[in-house]
Amino acid sequence: MIVLIAAVLGVVVGLSRAKARGGNRLDMAQYAAVHG
């Protein structure tokens, strides 16, 4: 359960960071996968 929450949090953080970098959707997905 805790691992699932951490994974979701990682994806959210990854998406927000990629968005801040101005990445496109593919870049955001890749970033989220790496950090999630």
C-alpha positions as CSV (number, residue, x, y, z in Angstrom):
1,M,0.0,0.0,0.0
2,I,2.8,2.4,1.0
3,V,4.7,1.5,-2.2
4,L,1.7,2.2,-4.3
5,I,1.3,5.7,-2.7
6,A,5.0,6.4,-3.2
7,A,4.7,5.3,-6.9
8,V,1.7,7.6,-7.5
9,L,3.5,10.5,-5.8
10,G,6.6,9.9,-7.9
11,V,4.6,10.1,-11.1
12,V,2.9,13.3,-10.0
13,V,6.2,14.9,-9.1
14,G,7.8,13.7,-12.3
15,L,4.9,15.1,-14.4
16,S,5.0,18.5,-12.6
17,R,8.8,18.7,-13.1
18,A,8.6,17.8,-16.7
19,K,5.8,20.3,-17.2
20,A,8.0,23.0,-15.5
21,R,10.8,22.1,-18.0
22,G,8.3,22.7,-20.8
23,G,8.5,19.1,-22.1
24,N,6.0,17.6,-24.5
25,R,3.7,14.7,-23.6
26,L,6.1,12.0,-24.6
27,D,8.9,13.7,-22.5
28,M,6.5,13.9,-19.6
29,A,5.6,10.3,-19.9
30,Q,9.2,9.2,-20.1
31,Y,10.2,11.4,-17.1
32,A,7.3,10.0,-15.1
33,A,8.3,6.5,-15.9
34,V,11.9,7.1,-14.8
35,H,10.9,8.8,-11.5
36,G,7.8,6.7,-10.8
